[in-house]
Amino acid sequence: MAEFIARRRVEFANTDMAGIVHFSNFYRWMEEAEHEYFRSLGLTIMQKRPDGSYIGWPRVSASCHFEAPAFHEDELEIRLRVERIGYKSLTFYAEFFRGDKRLAHGRMKTACCICGIEGTLESIRIPDEYRTVIVETPAS
């Protein structure tokens, strides 16, 4: 899968006093698209292990660049792709569209970690069950 597409309708609660989508929603929608992408591959971003710990994907960095506003009731398309598969991390690239108009684009870097039951994090090599189905699609 070269590009995963998620869709969202802008709800009133996503907007600010000017009726424009608040910038923070783009970060949430990137993460929601990532979760949908994982599920589409039969994976999860929080895989419980027998000892009670989890394999998880905490953020290392996130950025978003805004080009045009989105408004209440807009139908948005979030185009997500894995830009880079590292040894212990994934870098996602997302673009937000309303029809043919690109509204924003951003990146998230996530690290594959063991999330301990006492709150510790330890980065690990991406397990083969993820590595074999996640497809890297670098920028053209």
Beta strands, then each sheet from edge to edge (+ up, - down):
strand 1: 4-9
strand 2: 46-48
strand 3: 54-56
strand 4: 59-66
strand 5: 75-85
strand 6: 89-98
strand 7: 101-111
strand 8: 113-115
strand 9: 121-123
sheet 1: 1+ 5- 6+ 7- 4+
sheet 2: 2+ 3- 8+ 9-
end
